[in-house]
Amino acid sequence: MKEWWVQVGLLSVPLLAVYLHIPPPRLSPALLSWKASGAFFTYKHQSIFYRDSTGAVGSSDVVILLHGFPTSSYDWSKIWEGLTQRFHRVIALDFVGFGFSDKPRPHHYSIFEQASIVERLVRHLGLHHQRINLLSHDYGDTVAQELLHRLYEHNKTGSILINSLCLSNGGIFPETYYPRFIQKVLKDGGLLSPIITRLMNFFFFSRGLGAVFGPYTQPSQAEYWDMWTAVRTNDGNLVVDSILQYINQRKKHRDRWVGALMSTSVPLHLIYGPLDPVNPHPEFLQLYKKVLPMSTVSVLDDHISHYPQLEDPTGFLNAYLNFINSF
């Protein structure tokens, strides 16, 4: 019996080694096209991916899109064309640690750094004197809150001139935010976290992400693979635990970031998928309306969950354009 277990162990070691070094999937034609339509700029030796499309003739309006965790700028692909019909410039980036951008390790990932990257992108594109509309989702909501704080609390040099802000399904309030079990394990897992991130695969990724989509609005298998490929690019699965420290940052800096929303004078809007298990209805929405009564709100259909721009791109786009056209 002992000899049998030794043989199994000896066989398992090389198999596990091969498994842990599986190369990332190849980019699909859709992802290849998305990447080919973009470019890169440098922030502190880090290569950051972005897309910048020129759209509506006769408009000078600019919108910058801030994506969520754990995905990428590709989250905006279903509404990209619709936005270019309204805005002169439509811009999105992959935050450091996400998508096609660099994913350094070890690295102290923070919301503050991501906000500085957005500011640098605006300067890189020569838009630092232009008023910018921000459209954000999930993790990107918190980056937008930090950008608001920098502009309206301290008028910091280099801050973005924000013309409007539209949030969507983000953990704006730590007290109504319920991260998934695996997120809590990874952010507080200590020595266990690096092991889990190396064992992460498409099956567990798609199952975990599917839990925050509505049952009738699940991504296709090809869409799941695109999301997973974007995570695996540059070994992004190995930095997920470091990025997840944003959950702790939200708690620590709640007054700073919620205060920025409460004190802002820019037009503020929320697009909300009410089936979201991470920011559940009605708890989240009731608190949002109580704390931010000056904000307008669009609640999408009951079956729309945490990724409204992917689950209901038409409804999401219409809600956003109605907001933009209201001021």
N, C-alpha and C positions, 0 to 999 in steps of 0.2 A: 504493500500500500504506500509506504514511504517513497519507494522508488518511482511509483506512478505519479505522485504529486511533484517530485523533482523533475520528471520529464515534462509534465504540463507547464511547470514554472519556467523551465528552460525554453520551451516553445513560445510561451506567452511574452517573454521579454522582447525578442526581436519583433514580434507582431505588434506589440504595444508601441514600440519605438517607431515602426513604420506608420502606425495610425496617428501618432502625435505629430508627424511631420508631413501629413497629407497636404499637397500644394492647394492653394485656393482654386475654386472653380474658374473656368474661363469666362470672360465677359460675354454676355449674350449680345446679339446684334443691337438690341435696344440700349444696353449699357454702353456698348462701344460707341454708338451714335451720340449718346449723352456726353461721354467723355471727350469725343472728338470735337464737339461743339463748344467746349470750354477751354479754359487756360489755367495757368498757375501763376501765383505771385509768392514772394518770400516774406515770411514774418519770423524774425529771429532765427534764421537758418532753417526754418520749417517751410516746406512747400505746401501751399494751400490752393486747393482746386476751387474754381468758381465758373459760373456761366453768366454771360452778359448779352442779352438779346435786345436789339433795337426793334421797337414795335410801332405803335400808332403814330402816324404822321399828323403834325399839328398839335401834339401834346408834348409838354415838357415834364410831365410827371414821371417820377422814378419810384419803383417799389423794390425793396430788398426782402428776400424770403429767408427766414431762419428756421431750420429744420429741427426735428426732435431726436430723441434717443430711442433705439440704437442705430437709426437709419442714416439718411443722407439727403442731399439736395434733390435726389431723384424722387423724393416724396412729392415734389411739386410738379412732376412731369404731366399729370393729367389735367392741370389747369394752366399750364405754361402758355399754350397758344391763346387761350382766352384772355390771359393777362396782357399779352402783347398787343391785343386789339384795343386795349384801353390805355396802356402806359407807353411812354416813349422809351423807357429803359426798364427791363425786367432782369433782376440780378439775384443770384443765389450762390451760396458757397457751401462747401463741406467744412464744418468746424475741424480743428485739429483733433485727430483721433477718430475721425469718421470718413466714410466714403473713400474718395481718391486722394485725400490729403494725407500728409505724413502722420504716422502714429508712433511717436517716440516712446521708448520705455527704457529705464524708468523715467517717469515724468509726472510732475504735479499738475494734473488737469484741473482747471477751475473755470467758473463762469466769468471771472474777471479777465482771464486771458482770452476767452472766446470773444468777449465784448471788445477787447483791444484789437483783436484780429479783424472784426467787422469795421472798426474805425480805420484801421490801416488799409483795408480794401477800398473804403470810400475815398481815401486820399490817393491810393494807387490809381483809381479810375478818374481822378480829378473832379470828384463830386462833393468835396468838403464844404463848398459854399452853396450847395443845392439842398433844398428841403426834401427830405426822404420820407417815404411812407414805408413803415415796417409791417410785415405780415409774418406772424410767428406761430409755431406749434410746439407744445410739450416743452422739451429742454430749451428750445428757442425762445419760449415765453420769458424764461428767467434771464436769458441774455438780453432780451429787449428791456426788461425791467432795470437791469444794470445800466444800460445805455440811457434810459430815462433819468436815472439817478444822477449820472455824470453830467447830463445837460442841465437839468432843472434844479438840482441841489447845489452843485458846485460850479456850473458853467465852465467845466474843465476844458482847457485848450485841446483841440483835436476831437471834441465831442461831435457827434452827428447832429445835424439840425433836423429834428424829427417833426414831420408834418402831420402824421397820424400813426396810430398803432392799433392793429387788430390782432388779438390773441386767439388761440384755439386750444382747448383741451390740454392745458398745462397745469402742473402742480403749483399754482400761484400761492395757495394757502397750505402750509405744511399740515395744518390741523384737519384738512379735508382731503389729504393726499394719501393714497393707499398703494404703495409700490408692490409689485409682484413678489412672491416669496423668493424667487431666485435672485431678484435684485437686492433684497435685504441680506441674503446669504453672501452674495458677492461683495457688497460694500463693507460688510463687517466680518468677512470670513477669515481674515488673517492669513495664515499659511495655507489654508484650504483653498482660497480664491484662485491662486495661480494654477492649481491642479484642476479645478473646475473649468477654468477658461480654456485650458489645453484639451479637455475632454469634450468641450462644446462641439456639437455637430449640427448638420442641417435639420435632422429630425427634432432635436430638442429646441433648436432655435425657432423653427416654424410652429411647433406646438405652443411654445411660450408666447410668441408674437400673436398667434391666432387667437389667444385668449383675450386680447384687447381689441379685436375686431368683432363686429356684430355677427351673429350666426348666418345672416343672409347677405353679408357684405364681405365675406372672406376673400383674401387675395387668391389668384390662381396659383397653381404650382409654379408656373414660370415667374410670376411676380415674387413669390417667396424666394425662389432661387436668386433673383436679381438682388433682393434685400440681403440675403445671406452672402452673396458674392461681394457686395459692397462692404459688408462687415469684415469678411476674410481678406480683402485686399490689404496689402502691407501688414498682414498679421494682426488685424484689428481686434480679433477675438481675444488676444492676449492683453489688451489694455482696457477691456470693458470694466473690470473691477476698479481700476483707477479712475475712470470717467465717472463711475457711479457715486463718487464722493460728492457729486453735486446735490444729492439728496440731503446729506449732512450740511452742506453749504446753505441750502434753502432754509433750514431750521435756524442756523446760526445768524443769518443775515435777513431774517423775515422782516424786521422793522424797516430795514433799508430798502428792500425791494417792494414790499407791499406799500410802504410809505411813498415810494416813487409814483406808484399808480394813483394813490389817493391825492397827491398834490399836483399832478400834471394838469396842464391846461390844454394839451393837444386832444383832438377828437380820439375817443377810445371806444373800441368795440370788441365784443366777444362772439365768436362762432363756436357753438357747443353741440357735440354729439352726446345726447343724454343717456345713452346706454353704456357710457364709459365706466368700467369698474375701477379705474385708477382715480378718477375725480367724479364720484358717483352723484347721480341725481336722486333726490332734490337737494341733498346736503350742500354740495359744492355751489350750485346755482343760487340757493338762498343766501349763502354767505357772500357770494360775489355781488349780488344786488344790494345787500345791506352795506357792505364796505365801500362799494363803488357805484353809488346811485346815479352818478353823472354819466356812466357808460351805457351805451346801447348794447342790445343783446339779440343775437339770432340763434334760436334753438331749432336744430334740424329734426328730421323725422325720428320717431321713437326707436327705430332699429339701427340708428347710426351711433357708432361707438367712438373709440379713442382716436382714430385716424380719419376725421371727417373729409379731408381733402382727397383721400383715396377711396373712401367708401361711398361718398356722394359728391363727386367733383362738380356736377352741375349745380346742385343746391348750394355747395360751399362757394363756388364762384359767384353765383347770383347774390348771395348774402353779402359777400365782400364788395362787389361792385355797387350794390345798393348803398352800402355804408360810404364808400368813396365818393359817390355821386351826391351824397346828402349834405356836403359842406363845401 
